[in-house]
Amino acid sequence: MALDLVIDCDPGCATLSGSELNGDGTIRNPVRMDWEPGAAFVTPLASGTRM
């Protein structure tokens, strides 16, 4: 688990997160979390977590 702090970011910056990978290494059923300056979140994200 890690604590992520977004100090600053441009509009449209995001993280894709998920608990499983597809055979080609991409994230299966990814959850997109859009960043905002000053936001903090933990990874891996808990189910239903919002930034």
N, C-alpha and C positions, 0 to 999 in steps of 0.2 A: 504494500500500500504506500502511496506517496501523496503528499499535500502539494498541490499545484497552485501557484499564485500568479495571476495575470497582472503584471505591473502596467503594461500598456499594450495596445494592439490596434490594428487597422480594422475597419468594418469588414465583416465577412470571415474573420479568423475563427476557426473552430477546431474541435477535437472530435474524432470518431472513436467510439469505444464499443466494445462488445465482449462477450464471454467465450465466443467460439470463433475459429477460423475456418474458412473454406479450404478446399484442397489446394488452391493456388496461393494461399497465404493472405488473402483479403479477409476483412472482418465480416462474419456472417451476421446479418440483421443489425447493422451498426446503429448506434444512437448518436446523433449529432448534437454536440453541446457548443453553442455559440459563445464566444468569449466576450467579455466586457472589461474595460480597465478597472482594476481593483477587485475583480472576482477571485474567489478561491474555491477549489473543489478537490476531492480526493479521487485517486485512481487506484484500483478499479472503482468505477462508480457503483453505488448501491442502487438497487432497483428503484425507479421512480425519482431519483435524485435530479434536481434542477439547479442550475448555476444561478 
